[in-house]
Amino acid sequence: MKPFITLLALLSFAPRSEAAQFFFEKDASLPLVYVTAAFKGGATQDPDGKTGVSSLMGKMMLRGTKNKTKQQIDLALDAMGGSLDFETRAEFIAFRGMVLADQLPNFLSLLAEILTAPSFRAQELDRLKKEEISSILNELSNDRNLARLRFDETFFKGHPFSKPSNGKLKDLKDLSITDIQSQFQKLIHDESMILLATGSAEENTFQPILQSIRQKRPGAAKTQSVPEFSGEPGKLRVVIFDKPDRTQTQVVIGQKGVSIRHADLDALQLANHAFGAGGFQARLMVELRVKRGWTYGAGSNFRLGTTPHSWKVSFFPKNADTPAAIREALRMIEDLGKSGLTEQEFENSKKSLLNGAGFSFNTPAKRMENRLTEILFGLPDGYFRDFANRLSGITREQVNTALAAFIRPDRLMVGLVGTAKISKPAIAKALELPESRIEVQNYQKE
């Protein structure tokens, strides 16, 4: 199967460094084509007080063009045997679609119309806002989702990473058509687009959509780079997002992470696999679940971006076990920084990651997504494909040196969704902190 083909410009009058980037891999195994049109930007580009506007903008684009209503778009996609969805991430937005191969020209024509001539009808915005508000309320009823959301909003307060991709209830209610149009003018431009496709097609089939974007939406996105977060706590911070009548607590412990381009990321990913991402063999699961039975699950993960985002540990004990579980997790994090991985942990995790490395690029769809990440975040071509080679050369000493520099117990935040009157005094006692050091926020507060 041939590698991705880079086509930086299809129009003779467009400088090669300025046009949308295009990546295609032919795959004739099925009569289908997968297409992604991504744009640099995302939730971090939502103006203060207007969180969720990028998400609403993209979803509104699927709800009508100047020539088609939402119903006509939906019917057209059905007739093609196709689908088209939209997602918002912190630093990019993406339209992801699939269509029968013989309907690809019609699909691309519709996609070009959606990207260049959205109608942004007020009636559709009213409907969509009601749906989005209902969806957010549903998400907030899930304590695990709530813990992660409130952690980011609190830890990153005042920074773009604090903005939830689907917005805040208080902001969504006031978003207007003018706000949506302004975000469209800000984000949707030729120079910021990355078009990727894989399937049973020929690459020249994509020329019309690239030409349309270049002609109708020329220029670069009017976005700002995400500044590095500098508001870490100077000492351990504990925040309870108070929700009445909980019998179980959702706990998130985290600190500032590293950027996706950090020199030690591979070593830290190996360490994270051993500590909390390696299933039942991971240290967190062994200590918190297998040995002590405090939680059904426990894990840790990096969230990555162009600038350092976060590294988080999460678990969900019942109320009675919460204080001891938090104390033990904090001890384990501190020990990870001081002592690093054991030889056995290092060897097992390295072997596991090497054995699974090929699965990250073993299908055209995965390779397409990898290439998107490489472009969006400034990684070299083949970054994911070369992971195993990079990992093979990493030593335990390198991993433990990276951990010692990275882990900062004094900069951790503990965030938990639970019932404060039950949890606060017990956690303060377990952590040997005065109760005044335990912050309490209403779980509904945005």
VEXSELUM-12343 format. One line per 5 residues: their letters; for each residue x, y, z of C-alpha. Coordinates in Angstrom, 3 decimals, padded with zeros to 6 digits. Layout:
% VEXSELUM-12343
A) X,Y,Z  ... .
% end
This chain:
% VEXSELUM-12343
MKPFI) 000.000,000.000,000.000  001.582,003.246,-001.051  002.399,005.944,001.501  000.533,009.187,001.919  000.913,011.565,-000.983 .
TLLAL) 001.450,015.212,-000.056  -000.212,017.793,-002.300  000.453,021.255,-000.947  -001.128,023.138,-003.814  -003.364,022.235,-006.686 .
LSFAP) -003.781,025.659,-008.205  -000.994,027.025,-010.341  -001.428,030.526,-008.927  -001.276,029.396,-005.280  002.138,029.328,-003.571 .
RSEAA) 002.888,025.786,-002.464  003.476,026.732,001.165  000.121,028.485,001.463  -002.563,026.112,000.153  -004.445,023.478,002.083 .
QFFFE) -002.509,020.297,002.764  -003.811,017.077,001.240  -002.962,013.495,002.156  -004.315,010.454,000.387  -003.786,006.703,000.622 .
KDASL) -005.423,004.370,-001.842  -007.116,001.330,-000.304  -009.288,-000.767,-002.607  -010.155,-003.438,-000.037  -013.682,-002.026,000.348 .
PLVYV) -015.808,000.213,-001.931  -015.641,003.019,000.637  -013.781,006.286,001.061  -013.066,007.973,004.391  -012.554,011.738,004.354 .
TAAFK) -011.476,014.161,007.071  -011.348,017.934,006.663  -009.604,019.421,009.701  -008.879,023.045,010.592  -006.397,024.389,013.095 .
GGATQ) -008.200,026.061,015.974  -010.635,024.401,018.343  -012.020,025.131,021.785  -008.909,027.041,022.834  -009.881,029.652,020.223 .
DPDGK) -013.300,030.294,021.766  -013.420,033.904,023.040  -013.777,034.355,026.784  -017.443,034.281,027.714  -018.306,032.461,024.473 .
TGVSS) -017.174,028.909,025.187  -018.703,026.379,022.851  -018.892,028.729,019.881  -016.484,026.632,017.757  -018.523,023.517,018.462 .
LMGKM) -021.796,025.261,017.650  -020.296,026.737,014.496  -019.271,023.343,013.115  -022.572,021.711,013.950  -024.447,024.634,012.439 .
MLRGT) -022.475,024.166,009.216  -024.019,020.685,008.945  -027.500,022.138,009.431  -027.828,024.068,006.241  -026.099,025.876,003.395 .
KNKTK) -027.294,028.786,001.314  -028.791,026.268,-001.106  -029.781,023.357,001.145  -031.676,022.861,004.389  -030.601,020.417,007.075 .
QQIDL) -033.186,017.946,005.833  -031.865,018.172,002.277  -028.290,017.617,003.472  -029.353,014.570,005.502  -031.310,013.127,002.578 .
ALDAM) -028.401,013.696,000.202  -026.007,011.869,002.527  -028.449,008.968,002.876  -028.775,008.703,-000.899  -024.986,008.506,-001.213 .
GGSLD) -024.645,005.872,001.479  -022.591,008.422,003.368  -022.226,010.072,006.746  -020.669,013.308,007.953  -019.985,014.318,011.544 .
FETRA) -018.200,017.130,013.318  -015.983,017.172,016.376  -014.227,019.858,018.392  -010.926,019.254,020.154  -008.850,021.686,022.169 .
EFIAF) -006.643,022.708,019.242  -008.502,021.689,016.086  -011.895,020.994,014.600  -012.698,018.242,012.113  -015.427,017.164,009.722 .
RGMVL) -015.224,013.370,009.388  -017.115,011.500,006.724  -017.514,008.190,004.919  -019.158,007.475,001.572  -019.579,004.763,-001.040 .
ADQLP) -016.716,005.064,-003.509  -018.909,005.628,-006.560  -020.585,008.550,-004.803  -017.347,010.318,-003.809  -017.624,013.227,-006.318 .
NFLSL) -021.141,014.038,-005.064  -019.991,013.755,-001.448  -017.031,016.078,-001.998  -019.263,018.589,-003.775  -021.610,018.605,-000.779 .
LAEIL) -018.707,018.896,001.650  -017.289,021.847,-000.270  -020.680,023.568,-000.115  -020.896,022.975,003.640  -017.410,024.374,004.180 .
TAPSF) -017.802,027.457,002.019  -021.480,028.448,002.060  -023.138,027.698,005.412  -026.451,029.457,005.977  -026.365,029.854,009.779 .
RAQEL) -030.139,030.146,010.090  -031.378,031.568,013.401  -034.095,028.930,013.719  -031.550,026.131,013.476  -029.336,027.819,016.071 .
DRLKK) -032.216,027.936,018.542  -032.871,024.227,018.040  -029.204,023.331,018.289  -028.650,025.334,021.470  -031.487,023.466,023.169 .
EEISS) -029.975,020.141,022.086  -026.506,021.133,023.271  -027.732,022.363,026.640  -029.622,019.110,027.128  -026.501,017.138,026.167 .
ILNEL) -024.319,019.046,028.632  -026.834,018.529,031.438  -026.784,014.820,030.654  -022.980,014.764,030.786  -022.992,016.560,034.126 .
SNDRN) -025.163,013.798,035.554  -022.233,011.409,035.020  -019.901,011.874,037.990  -016.833,010.633,036.117  -017.312,013.121,033.290 .
LARLR) -018.063,015.819,035.834  -014.842,015.194,037.770  -012.693,015.519,034.653  -014.515,018.619,033.467  -014.368,020.453,036.789 .
FDETF) -010.737,019.469,037.286  -009.697,021.129,034.019  -011.858,024.191,034.616  -010.342,024.660,038.081  -006.727,023.661,037.478 .
FKGHP) -006.425,025.665,034.241  -008.587,028.588,035.342  -007.928,031.614,033.139  -006.097,029.539,030.511  -007.520,028.312,027.168 .
FSKPS) -007.208,024.678,028.324  -009.955,025.379,030.870  -012.537,025.772,028.122  -014.750,022.706,027.571  -015.109,021.845,023.902 .
NGKLK) -018.912,021.800,024.005  -019.124,025.010,026.023  -020.561,026.180,029.318  -024.275,026.437,029.971  -024.072,030.110,030.926 .
DLKDL) -022.254,030.947,027.667  -024.266,028.805,025.261  -027.547,030.487,026.144  -026.294,033.873,024.914  -024.435,032.830,021.753 .
SITDI) -025.832,034.505,018.656  -025.699,034.085,014.904  -023.184,036.939,014.847  -020.914,034.956,017.200  -021.190,031.886,014.988 .
QSQFQ) -020.417,033.855,011.822  -017.464,035.549,013.487  -015.964,032.190,014.488  -016.483,030.892,010.949  -014.558,033.864,009.558 .
KLIHD) -011.842,033.205,012.121  -011.308,029.458,011.634  -012.418,028.228,008.213  -009.730,029.101,005.672  -007.762,027.349,002.974 .
ESMIL) -004.342,027.702,004.562  -005.506,026.180,007.854  -007.205,023.149,006.283  -005.796,019.645,006.201  -007.743,017.303,003.932 .
LATGS) -007.095,013.594,004.396  -008.664,010.656,002.622  -008.256,006.930,002.260  -010.184,004.376,000.273  -011.112,003.150,-003.166 .
AEENT) -010.554,006.356,-005.127  -008.082,008.303,-007.215  -006.330,011.336,-005.799  -007.306,013.637,-008.661  -010.952,013.237,-007.566 .
FQPIL) -010.170,015.622,-004.709  -008.993,018.509,-006.882  -012.414,020.230,-007.099  -012.909,020.508,-003.326  -009.409,021.888,-002.843 .
QSIRQ) -009.959,024.386,-005.640  -013.297,025.422,-004.142  -011.816,026.025,-000.700  -008.928,027.971,-002.182  -011.187,030.180,-004.262 .
KRPGA) -013.977,030.760,-001.744  -012.116,030.724,001.586  -008.594,031.979,000.804  -006.144,032.888,003.516  -005.061,031.653,006.920 .
AKTQS) -007.044,031.131,010.094  -007.061,034.101,012.429  -006.024,032.095,015.472  -003.606,032.634,018.328  -001.066,030.119,019.602 .
VPEFS) -001.882,028.535,022.938  000.330,030.053,025.655  002.073,027.786,028.116  000.144,027.379,031.357  001.917,028.926,034.353 .
GEPGK) -000.728,028.820,037.083  000.204,025.602,038.857  -000.479,025.483,042.598  002.569,026.162,044.757  001.571,023.363,047.129 .
LRVVI) -000.810,020.422,047.139  -004.319,021.641,046.338  -007.451,019.668,047.240  -010.854,020.623,045.814  -014.144,018.850,046.476 .
FDKPD) -016.856,019.431,043.897  -019.703,018.967,046.321  -022.541,016.765,045.080  -025.081,015.571,047.653  -025.768,011.962,048.539 .
RTQTQ) -022.807,010.325,046.818  -021.868,006.827,047.972  -018.821,006.723,045.684  -016.175,009.354,044.979  -014.656,010.173,041.585 .
VVIGQ) -011.049,011.237,042.147  -008.689,012.966,039.703  -005.136,013.820,040.755  -003.086,015.758,038.269  -000.299,018.130,037.415 .
KGVSI) 000.959,020.067,034.426  002.071,017.702,031.672  004.500,018.001,028.780  003.984,019.080,025.192  003.610,016.503,022.450 .
RHADL) 007.040,017.564,021.154  008.850,017.160,024.493  012.167,015.318,024.225  011.287,012.982,027.132  007.757,012.133,026.000 .
DALQL) 008.566,008.577,024.860  010.298,007.817,028.157  007.430,009.318,030.134  004.860,007.387,028.100  006.706,004.184,028.924 .
ANHAF) 006.689,005.134,032.602  002.996,006.012,032.471  002.236,002.618,030.921  003.930,000.900,033.848  002.289,003.146,036.406 .
GAGGF) -001.300,003.445,035.243  -001.987,002.560,031.623  -000.940,-001.082,031.459  -004.140,-002.719,032.698  -004.021,-005.090,035.657 .
QARLM) -000.215,-005.167,035.587  000.072,-001.413,036.172  001.224,-000.267,039.586  -001.918,001.739,040.321  -004.223,-001.210,039.640 .
VELRV) -002.058,-003.593,041.644  -001.897,-001.339,044.694  -005.346,000.253,044.727  -007.513,-002.562,043.390  -005.765,-005.927,043.538 .
KRGWT) -004.084,-005.567,046.940  -006.508,-003.270,048.739  -009.814,-003.499,046.877  -010.427,000.228,047.198  -011.538,000.848,043.626 .
YGAGS) -012.775,-001.157,040.670  -010.482,000.724,038.309  -007.487,003.071,038.390  -005.406,004.602,035.655  -003.215,007.460,034.516 .
NFRLG) -002.807,009.281,031.234  -001.222,012.227,029.472  -003.290,014.782,027.633  -001.084,016.319,024.981  -001.019,019.544,022.999 .
TTPHS) 001.311,022.034,021.373  002.056,023.288,024.894  002.032,021.198,028.091  -001.466,020.078,029.076  -001.813,017.558,031.918 .
WKVSF) -000.930,014.226,033.445  -003.740,012.719,035.525  -004.392,009.787,037.806  -008.015,008.733,038.329  -009.918,006.177,040.408 .
FPKNA) -013.321,005.842,042.044  -013.484,004.434,045.599  -016.503,004.233,047.839  -016.750,007.022,050.424  -015.217,005.060,053.293 .
DTPAA) -012.103,004.205,051.258  -011.618,007.595,049.619  -009.269,009.244,052.162  -006.907,006.265,052.347  -006.960,005.793,048.572 .
IREAL) -006.047,009.445,047.962  -003.255,009.274,050.535  -001.848,006.096,048.961  -002.099,007.489,045.417  -000.208,010.628,046.459 .
RMIED) 002.460,008.477,048.112  002.765,006.400,044.946  003.123,009.457,042.743  005.851,010.864,044.973  007.631,007.507,044.995 .
LGKSG) 007.395,007.316,041.195  009.341,010.556,040.975  011.911,009.601,043.588  012.509,005.925,042.792  011.223,005.546,039.247 .
LTEQE) 010.404,002.166,037.728  011.776,-001.140,038.888  013.757,-003.197,036.385  010.823,-005.589,036.029  008.308,-002.783,035.457 .
FENSK) 010.572,-001.217,032.857  011.119,-004.457,030.939  007.449,-005.488,031.027  006.184,-002.108,029.886  008.779,-001.728,027.156 .
KSLLN) 007.941,-005.196,025.821  004.197,-004.496,025.956  004.514,-001.186,024.103  006.836,-002.661,021.480  004.463,-005.578,020.887 .
GAGFS) 001.541,-003.199,020.393  003.335,-000.486,018.435  002.307,-001.805,015.048  -001.365,-001.563,015.871  -001.149,002.228,015.890 .
FNTPA) -000.699,002.361,012.109  -001.934,-000.996,010.788  -004.924,000.403,008.878  -005.282,003.291,006.407  -007.736,005.029,008.765 .
KRMEN) -005.202,004.959,011.612  -002.432,006.201,009.345  -004.701,009.021,008.217  -005.352,010.045,011.819  -001.662,009.805,012.675 .
RLTEI) -000.761,012.062,009.776  -003.349,014.582,010.904  -001.791,014.673,014.373  001.702,015.023,012.926  000.701,018.034,010.852 .
LFGLP) -001.421,019.749,013.486  001.209,019.463,016.191  004.360,019.958,014.160  005.653,016.385,014.408  007.909,014.851,011.753 .
DGYFR) 006.400,012.687,009.040  006.443,009.097,010.331  006.518,010.063,014.016  004.055,007.335,015.010  005.502,004.778,012.616 .
DFANR) 008.941,005.314,014.187  007.758,004.988,017.791  009.040,001.416,018.173  012.498,002.385,016.897  012.695,005.273,019.342 .
LSGIT) 011.402,003.137,022.198  013.940,000.365,021.541  016.801,002.686,022.412  015.367,004.001,025.683  017.021,002.795,028.899 .
REQVN) 015.592,002.491,032.408  018.028,005.168,033.527  016.607,007.583,030.948  013.056,006.831,032.073  013.808,007.362,035.743 .
TALAA) 015.775,010.538,035.054  012.813,011.877,033.087  010.433,010.957,035.914  012.589,012.703,038.512  012.479,015.907,036.482 .
FIRPD) 008.783,015.631,035.664  006.930,014.518,038.819  006.128,017.473,041.083  004.189,016.385,044.204  004.160,020.001,045.413 .
RLMVG) 002.327,021.062,042.233  -000.436,018.442,042.311  -004.130,019.113,042.495  -006.606,016.595,043.883  -010.093,017.116,042.495 .
LVGTA) -013.004,014.934,043.496  -016.737,014.730,043.013  -018.233,013.670,046.314  -020.288,014.775,049.271  -018.260,017.392,051.157 .
KISKP) -019.765,016.858,054.615  -018.637,013.236,054.424  -015.353,013.626,052.586  -013.853,016.887,053.829  -013.002,016.060,057.455 .
AIAKA) -011.852,012.540,056.605  -009.585,013.670,053.750  -008.112,016.466,055.855  -007.267,013.952,058.570  -005.806,011.390,056.152 .
LELPE) -003.601,013.981,054.457  -002.730,015.719,057.730  -004.078,019.020,056.484  -006.252,021.587,058.273  -009.813,021.493,056.982 .
SRIEV) -009.355,025.078,055.795  -006.963,023.722,053.135  -009.734,021.613,051.602  -011.662,023.741,049.098  -015.329,023.072,048.455 .
QNYQK) -017.175,024.098,045.278  -020.718,023.447,044.205  -020.583,020.826,041.454  -022.929,022.957,039.342  -020.642,025.973,039.403 .
E) -018.967,026.565,036.047 .
% end
